[in-house]
Amino acid sequence: MVTHILRQARRIADYVIFLYLGELVEHGPAAEFFANPQNPRTKAYLSGEIS
């Protein structure tokens, strides 16, 4: 499934791939992705700094 709605991804995802401007930024199990993002762009996206 592909979504641009963050709350939907949090609710249903088992595994997340984060693409930003056509680049693969980060991927991994959803629980780890949302709880402990590794990339600064992922952190910025999850906090709402970038969209």
GROMACS elastic network, one bead per residue, 0.5 to 0.9 nm:
[ bonds ]
;  ai    aj funct       b0    kb
    1    13     6  0.86287   500
    2     9     6  0.85935   500
    3     6     6  0.75609   500
    3     8     6  0.73605   500
    3     9     6  0.67664   500
    4     8     6  0.83118   500
    4     9     6  0.80375   500
    5     8     6  0.54218   500
    5     9     6  0.64728   500
    5    10     6  0.88987   500
    6     9     6  0.51257   500
    6    10     6  0.62554   500
    6    11     6  0.86570   500
    6    46     6  0.79451   500
    7    10     6  0.50476   500
    7    11     6  0.61720   500
    7    12     6  0.88168   500
    8    11     6  0.50609   500
    8    12     6  0.62381   500
    8    13     6  0.79670   500
    9    12     6  0.54998   500
    9    13     6  0.52273   500
    9    14     6  0.88088   500
    9    16     6  0.78453   500
    9    30     6  0.83572   500
   10    13     6  0.60061   500
   10    14     6  0.87969   500
   10    30     6  0.72341   500
   10    31     6  0.83587   500
   10    34     6  0.74997   500
   12    30     6  0.89875   500
   13    16     6  0.65333   500
   13    29     6  0.83365   500
   13    30     6  0.59457   500
   13    31     6  0.87117   500
   14    28     6  0.87748   500
   14    29     6  0.59307   500
   14    30     6  0.51648   500
   14    31     6  0.76276   500
   15    27     6  0.74297   500
   15    28     6  0.56100   500
   15    31     6  0.81502   500
   15    33     6  0.82055   500
   16    26     6  0.81410   500
   16    27     6  0.54433   500
   16    28     6  0.55899   500
   16    29     6  0.61283   500
   16    30     6  0.53682   500
   16    33     6  0.69305   500
   16    34     6  0.89257   500
   17    24     6  0.73518   500
   17    25     6  0.78481   500
   17    26     6  0.60634   500
   17    28     6  0.67414   500
   17    29     6  0.89242   500
   17    30     6  0.89011   500
   17    33     6  0.88819   500
   18    23     6  0.84206   500
   18    24     6  0.61713   500
   18    25     6  0.56622   500
   18    26     6  0.52861   500
   18    27     6  0.60319   500
   18    42     6  0.74351   500
   19    22     6  0.58946   500
   19    23     6  0.53030   500
   19    25     6  0.56076   500
   19    26     6  0.73728   500
   19    27     6  0.88250   500
   20    23     6  0.52564   500
   20    24     6  0.66067   500
   20    25     6  0.64926   500
   20    41     6  0.84049   500
   20    42     6  0.89223   500
   21    24     6  0.85899   500
   24    27     6  0.78438   500
   25    39     6  0.71606   500
   25    41     6  0.75282   500
   25    42     6  0.72586   500
   26    33     6  0.80846   500
   26    37     6  0.80609   500
   26    38     6  0.76212   500
   26    39     6  0.67920   500
   26    41     6  0.89552   500
   26    42     6  0.71117   500
   27    30     6  0.84650   500
   27    33     6  0.70362   500
   28    31     6  0.84373   500
   28    32     6  0.68317   500
   28    33     6  0.58770   500
   29    32     6  0.55057   500
   29    33     6  0.60002   500
   29    34     6  0.87036   500
   30    34     6  0.60582   500
   30    35     6  0.83037   500
   31    34     6  0.55615   500
   31    35     6  0.59843   500
   31    36     6  0.82089   500
   32    35     6  0.51490   500
   32    36     6  0.54588   500
   32    37     6  0.70579   500
   33    36     6  0.56803   500
   33    37     6  0.50913   500
   33    38     6  0.79477   500
   33    42     6  0.86793   500
   34    37     6  0.61267   500
   34    43     6  0.88627   500
   34    46     6  0.76757   500
   36    43     6  0.85649   500
   37    40     6  0.78112   500
   37    42     6  0.61338   500
   37    43     6  0.59137   500
   37    46     6  0.86561   500
   38    41     6  0.87471   500
   38    42     6  0.71914   500
   38    43     6  0.74713   500
   39    42     6  0.52128   500
   39    43     6  0.64294   500
   39    44     6  0.87392   500
   40    43     6  0.50392   500
   40    44     6  0.61348   500
   40    45     6  0.86245   500
   41    45     6  0.61108   500
   41    46     6  0.85761   500
   41    50     6  0.80107   500
   42    45     6  0.50850   500
   42    46     6  0.61278   500
   42    47     6  0.85376   500
   43    46     6  0.52018   500
   43    47     6  0.61237   500
   43    48     6  0.85956   500
   43    49     6  0.85186   500
   44    47     6  0.52128   500
   44    48     6  0.61694   500
   44    50     6  0.58034   500
   44    51     6  0.85658   500
   45    48     6  0.51406   500
   45    49     6  0.58306   500
   45    51     6  0.59471   500
   46    49     6  0.76843   500
   46    50     6  0.81882   500
   46    51     6  0.87864   500
   47    50     6  0.79193   500
   48    51     6  0.64985   500
